[in-house]
């Protein structure tokens, strides 16, 4: 199977390089002194994928400066546009200029902008209120750097800034993330009544937003997730824009959950696991995925997103690698890990490796992020054929693995490494070597997996 590398504004040149090419809108061509933005992103597809996101975001900010900004409330957007312009023109955005020549040229440009306005007869210069926000900000940035441009972010600007800075590389995940942000942003705007500056959002607004979510019938856990999104938006804006304000969404209280988190899903009993193997026996694709999930404790997305190149079966410890690739990103760096393959999972992996071309997905039907929900729905229906307990899910297999590792007394350090859980917040976790593949393999070999007799 041949994958075609298609990303907006990126072309594969005849010399083998991946190049970003984008036409500059006519209103901005005199400013940037070019009709097209061109940059080499790399010589391999992987290099281009890594470089694309940050550079595309930079160009988006640059071109956004062509839009009119007539209101002072949009000063933050103006400042970001100026920063992008300065970077493109190789000017230092954070000072009056690196050299005497640059400072002189910037002063001349500032004079040229101000000369478009009628001067005050007493001062010989235009009054500040007569200069448009965009021109005033540009003059300030030219003469002192963008840090001198004082910008008060509004709620919508803070959310837009967060979308850019926390841009999810996967199209499907990005769409879902932005939809979630839009919903909670609109909920907050209904509380405040209008798009007010962030500094005007207070604790009462935060409590009202929380109460509105709960009154709507949202579970406390879901409401907390929504508030955490807003808290993250405010924290990033406050930090990156040097705002002298506190985050009103910090340490907001929620009703205590009636059910412990560990009870939201239950491990699958042995008879359910064996019945599921029997249920899937006639569907090789689902049986292969189930087997890998069962014997690794990995998440659905981690297995569904595997490429053939993620399988390393020739070394002393056959394993698969969970890492970002062309199909998916990872939520945290602790998810990046190697998982040994043992028993039936190794048999499945060897067969899949032989049948799949390098760098192709092992499960093309469900490989794309947007197809993961399709797998979940299909697998859930099949699981309901063998158990009606609502707390039994495919994700329960991770609970099974956690229990099995505890029973095998392999130690928490090995448990965390196998399941991709982070322990970096503790001081002791910062010392010593990482868990070796050999240790992980030995731990899995201690686990007694419930599989059909003929597989034993």
Phi, psi and omega in degrees: 000129182259125177266136179258127181277107181231113174224140183303132176076004180250134179233147173269113184282165181297332180278003175093001180267153175263122188237134175274122180228127181211133181286138177275129177303146184305319180299337184261349183300319177295329181287313182274348179059039177201155180259349183212141176261124184228133177207135175282124182267342179156175181258353177232161179299321181296316178299319182294320179297320181292319185279338188298308187305302181300320183287322178297319178298320178299316181293322178301316179295321180297311183287337178296341181289350177282344180282146180291140176233089186266345184256142180296335180294347180260021182298326179296319178295322177299316182298318179293324178295317178297318178302316180295319179297315180299317180297319180293326180271007179063032174261150178281113183287347192251011178209174177288352182141148184278331184232161176303323181295317180294319180296321179295317181294323180290322178295320178297319180294322178297318177297320181298320179294314183291333180293347177284350183249150178290132181281155172285126183303330183281322184261337182082000178231158180295148173290144184302322183289344178275343182271135181297153179305321182293313180291321179298318179294320179296317179298316179299316181293322179297319186273336184223349184103158186291343178295339178279349178275103183279114184240129178257107182290140172268175181301310183294324178293322178296319178293319179296320178298318180296319179300320181289312185288330182249034184298122179282123183294329180283126185302315183293314179297321180297318179298314180297318181297315182292326177295319179295319178295320179298318181297311184287329176296317179293325175298319180292320180296327177293329178287315183281338179089338178197174182279082185271161175301150180303322183295343180269354178277119185247184183297325180296320176300317181297315181294322179295319178299314178302313182296321179297320179296317182290322179294333179289350180100006180288138176296152183302323180296316179294319179297321178297320178299319179296315179295324178297327176297314179295318179300319179294320178299312181293318181298317180295315181296317180298316182289312187281341180250011176052045182277137180269070180208158179265166180267111184289352182262003177289140172052042176281133183280145177228155176301143179291139180295141179282338181237133178296148182303323183293342182265358180293327174229145180247148172301152179277131176296156180306320182294328178289319179297313179296320179295326180291321175301318180292319181298324184267001186303329181270002181234092188302319182301309181293324179295320179297315180296315179302316182297316179294319178297316183297319186268000181238336186072011181285161176284160179308309185298328181292326178276317181297331182269009181289138170259162177301326180289348177278353178265125175241100188248001186260349181277181180295335178235095178301137184200169169241155184249127173265115183202163176296140175214191184295344182265331189205159172252178178235145186293314181223159182290340177294340178289338179287117185194168174251134183240116179299150178252125182228156174056222182302328180297323178292321178298315178298316182297319180297317180295317180294321180299318181292330185267358186239134178288153181305141178067006174269154180289146177291328184231074187303330181296326184243011188291318181295143182305321182292345180267353181297322179295327178298316178298315181302317181294316180296313182295323180296319179298319180291323179294325180291347175286341183242350176205140179254002179292117183297338180275001172268115179226173175298324179297340179303335180299331176293324176293321176301316181295318179300315179296319182295321180291323177296316180297326180281353178054048180276348180097147184297325181302317180288321178303310181298319182294320181291320185271353179076030176267144182274140173232022188285349182283343179270144182296320184295334181289346181277356185245157177085175182274160176289159178293130183280160176300323179298319178295319180294318178297315180300323179294315181293328178290342177279345183278134175265101181278139176277105180225160178305149184305320183292346178268347186287000000 
